[in-house]
Amino acid sequence: MSIYTLIILLIGIGILVYSLVYTLFIGKERKAVKGDIDAELPDNVQKHAYIRNPIFLTYAICFGILLVMITYFALTWTW
């Protein structure tokens, strides 16, 4: 395994651990709130509903990385 692969693997694991801890923290916070009423969304999120949505951000980042990889391999691949 090359050093670059190892670095990317460690970054990915770090992101996964951070996401898990953050999700557990938010889950515990939500359990502490009593009642069935949802909290209001902040004004910035309401104004930019699509830009601030993490699902859309994930898809945009994924497709951006995919396009960069396709371009890179298309230009460097020896046929």
Secondary structure, 3 states (H helix, E strand, C coil): CCHHHHHHHHHHHHHHHHHHHHHHHHHHHHHHCCCCCCCCCCHHHHHCCCCCCHHHHHHHHHHHHHHHHHHHHHHHCCC
